[in-house]
Amino acid sequence: MSIRRSALAVGLTASLGAVACGATTTPAAVSPAPIVTETTPAASAAASPSPTPTAPPEFTSKITKVTRDQVRYSWRPGCPVGLNDLRMITMTYWGFDDKAHTGQLVVNASVAEDVASVFKKLYDFRFPIKRMELVDKYKGDDYASIDADNTSAFNCRAATGSTNWSQHAYGLAVDLNPRENPYVEADGAHAHSNADDFVDRPLKKPGVINAGDRVVEAFASIGWGWGGDWTGTKDYQHFSKSGR
């Protein structure tokens, strides 16, 4: 064996011996393991319960004295009822839009609580009312108020087709949804063209009053009569304490 090969053999033997005896070697560089992050879905992403529908507000009513300014057009000296004998009812009513609204009626003080109790029943029935504004918004003009489908009560005026005081002049009558419940002559004539589709009875449409229905019964519960029960001329919108 040559001297070079002998030297290589000795070196290899020494190297193997060193490993066998526990000598350490420097390992090759190792790339760091990738960082894995576990994420928890944000609270906003979590399934949330469906929103609870908001219930309609409860019926409320407030009865107050009437000021001269509130009835500037509908009351005057010489009316059959004094200003101090009138009351304003501010109350909730159910609209044709299926929402609660606040309206006002002026009535005789002697019937204010009874009238409010009837309108509570109508609200509980969800009987729709188009609007409920003082007739003074229409400067006391009954025709304009009716044409606007306005539910109203007190108005110091004569009865339709008469020189005698209307029951409205005493605050003892209410006209309810006058478009849907028109005043109809015995021959079928009526004054408001927007009521053409509401002349005949019985009629199943929102806001319409029919004989014997819950609206008629609600007013009957306080002793009031309905104009739809009159012979000949029918006043479907009209309820009054006297029945006239």
C-alpha positions in Angstrom: 0.0 0.0 0.0 1.3 3.4 -0.9 1.8 6.1 1.8 -1.1 8.3 0.3 -3.7 5.5 0.5 -2.5 4.6 4.0 -3.0 8.2 5.1 -6.5 8.3 3.7 -7.5 5.1 5.5 -6.2 6.4 8.8 -8.1 9.7 8.4 -11.4 7.9 7.5 -10.9 5.6 10.5 -10.4 8.5 12.8 -13.5 10.3 11.6 -15.7 7.3 12.0 -14.3 6.7 15.5 -15.1 10.2 16.5 -18.7 9.8 15.5 -19.0 6.6 17.3 -17.6 8.1 20.5 -20.4 10.8 20.6 -18.8 13.6 18.7 -21.3 16.2 17.4 -21.6 17.6 13.9 -23.2 20.9 12.8 -26.5 20.1 11.1 -27.5 21.8 7.9 -29.7 24.9 8.2 -33.5 23.9 8.5 -36.2 26.3 7.3 -38.7 27.3 10.1 -42.1 25.6 10.0 -44.8 27.8 8.6 -46.9 29.6 11.3 -50.5 28.3 11.3 -53.1 30.6 13.0 -56.5 29.3 14.0 -59.1 32.0 13.7 -62.4 32.2 15.6 -65.2 33.7 13.5 -66.0 37.2 14.6 -69.1 37.8 16.7 -70.6 39.8 13.8 -70.2 36.8 11.5 -71.9 34.5 13.9 -75.5 33.6 13.2 -77.7 36.2 14.9 -81.4 35.7 15.9 -84.0 37.2 13.6 -85.2 40.6 14.8 -88.5 40.6 16.7 -91.2 42.5 15.0 -92.2 45.6 16.8 -95.8 45.3 18.1 -98.2 48.2 17.4 -98.5 50.7 20.2 -101.3 50.4 22.7 -104.4 52.5 22.2 -104.3 55.8 24.1 -106.8 58.6 24.5 -106.7 62.0 26.2 -109.7 64.2 26.8 -109.1 67.9 27.2 -111.1 71.1 27.2 -111.4 72.9 23.9 -110.0 76.4 23.2 -111.6 79.0 21.0 -108.7 78.8 18.6 -109.1 75.1 18.1 -112.7 75.5 16.8 -112.3 78.9 15.1 -114.4 77.9 12.2 -116.6 75.2 13.5 -118.0 77.0 16.6 -119.5 80.5 17.0 -121.8 82.3 19.4 -125.3 81.1 18.9 -124.4 77.4 18.4 -126.7 75.0 20.4 -123.8 74.0 22.6 -121.4 76.2 24.5 -117.7 76.1 24.0 -117.2 74.9 27.6 -119.4 71.9 26.9 -117.1 70.6 24.2 -114.1 68.3 24.7 -111.1 67.3 22.5 -110.3 63.6 22.3 -106.7 63.0 21.1 -106.4 59.3 20.4 -104.8 56.5 18.5 -106.4 55.1 15.3 -105.4 52.4 12.8 -104.6 53.6 9.3 -105.1 52.1 5.9 -101.3 51.8 5.8 -101.5 49.2 8.7 -99.8 51.7 11.1 -101.0 53.5 14.2 -101.7 57.2 14.0 -102.9 59.9 16.3 -106.0 61.8 15.5 -108.4 64.3 17.1 -112.2 64.6 17.4 -114.2 67.3 19.2 -117.4 66.0 20.8 -119.8 67.0 23.5 -118.3 66.6 27.0 -121.1 64.3 28.0 -120.1 61.6 25.5 -116.4 62.0 25.3 -115.5 58.9 27.4 -118.0 56.8 25.6 -116.8 57.9 22.1 -113.2 57.2 23.1 -114.2 53.7 24.3 -115.7 53.0 20.9 -112.6 54.0 19.0 -110.5 51.8 21.3 -112.6 48.9 20.0 -112.2 50.0 16.4 -108.4 50.2 17.0 -108.4 46.7 18.6 -110.4 45.5 15.5 -107.7 47.1 13.3 -110.6 48.8 11.5 -108.8 51.2 9.2 -109.5 55.0 9.3 -108.2 57.2 6.5 -107.7 60.4 8.6 -109.0 62.0 11.8 -108.6 65.8 11.8 -110.6 68.6 13.2 -113.1 70.0 10.6 -111.5 73.4 11.3 -108.6 72.3 9.1 -111.1 72.6 6.3 -112.4 75.9 7.7 -115.5 74.2 8.9 -116.5 73.1 5.4 -118.3 69.8 5.8 -118.1 69.0 2.0 -114.4 69.5 1.9 -113.9 67.4 5.0 -116.0 64.6 3.6 -114.2 64.8 0.2 -110.9 64.4 2.0 -112.3 61.2 3.6 -111.9 62.8 7.0 -113.5 61.3 10.1 -114.9 64.1 12.2 -117.5 64.9 14.8 -118.5 68.4 16.1 -119.4 71.1 13.5 -121.9 73.8 14.2 -124.0 73.4 11.1 -127.5 72.5 9.9 -128.4 68.9 9.0 -128.0 67.9 5.4 -131.1 69.2 3.4 -132.6 70.9 6.5 -132.6 74.2 8.3 -132.5 72.4 11.7 -129.4 71.8 13.7 -127.4 68.7 12.8 -126.5 66.3 15.6 -123.0 67.4 14.8 -123.8 70.9 16.0 -124.3 69.4 19.5 -121.2 67.3 19.3 -123.3 64.2 19.5 -122.5 62.6 16.1 -119.5 61.1 14.3 -118.9 60.7 10.6 -116.6 57.7 10.0 -114.7 57.2 6.7 -117.1 59.3 4.6 -115.7 58.2 1.3 -116.1 54.5 2.0 -119.4 55.2 3.7 -121.2 57.9 1.7 -124.5 59.7 2.2 -126.8 58.2 -0.4 -130.2 59.5 -1.4 -133.1 57.1 -1.8 -132.7 57.2 -5.6 -129.0 56.2 -5.3 -127.6 59.8 -5.8 -124.6 60.9 -3.8 -122.6 64.1 -3.7 -119.0 62.9 -3.9 -117.7 61.2 -7.1 -114.8 59.6 -5.2 -117.4 57.5 -3.4 -118.8 55.9 -6.6 -117.5 52.4 -5.8 -118.9 52.5 -2.2 -122.6 53.1 -2.7 -124.0 49.6 -2.5 -124.3 47.5 0.6 -123.3 44.9 1.7 -119.7 45.7 0.5 -116.5 44.0 1.6 -113.8 46.6 1.4 -111.4 48.1 4.0 -113.0 50.8 6.0 -116.6 50.0 4.9 -119.4 49.7 7.4 -122.1 47.1 6.9 -125.3 46.4 8.7 -124.7 44.4 11.9 -120.9 44.4 11.7 -118.5 45.1 14.6 -118.4 48.8 14.0 -122.2 49.2 14.2 -122.2 47.0 17.3 -119.4 49.1 18.9 -121.5 52.2 18.6 -124.6 50.4 19.7 -122.8 49.4 22.9 -123.0 53.1 23.9 -126.5 53.5 22.7 -125.7 55.2 19.4 -127.6 54.6 16.2 -126.3 54.3 12.6 -127.4 56.2 9.6 -127.2 53.1 7.5 -130.4 51.9 9.2 -132.4 54.9 8.1 -135.4 54.3 5.7 -134.9 55.8 2.2 -131.8 58.0 2.5 -128.8 56.2 3.9 -126.0 58.0 5.8 -123.5 55.1 6.1 -120.8 57.3 7.7 -123.0 58.7 10.4 -123.4 57.6 14.0 -125.3 59.6 16.6 -126.6 59.5 20.1 -130.2 60.2 19.0 -129.9 57.9 16.0 -130.8 60.8 13.7 
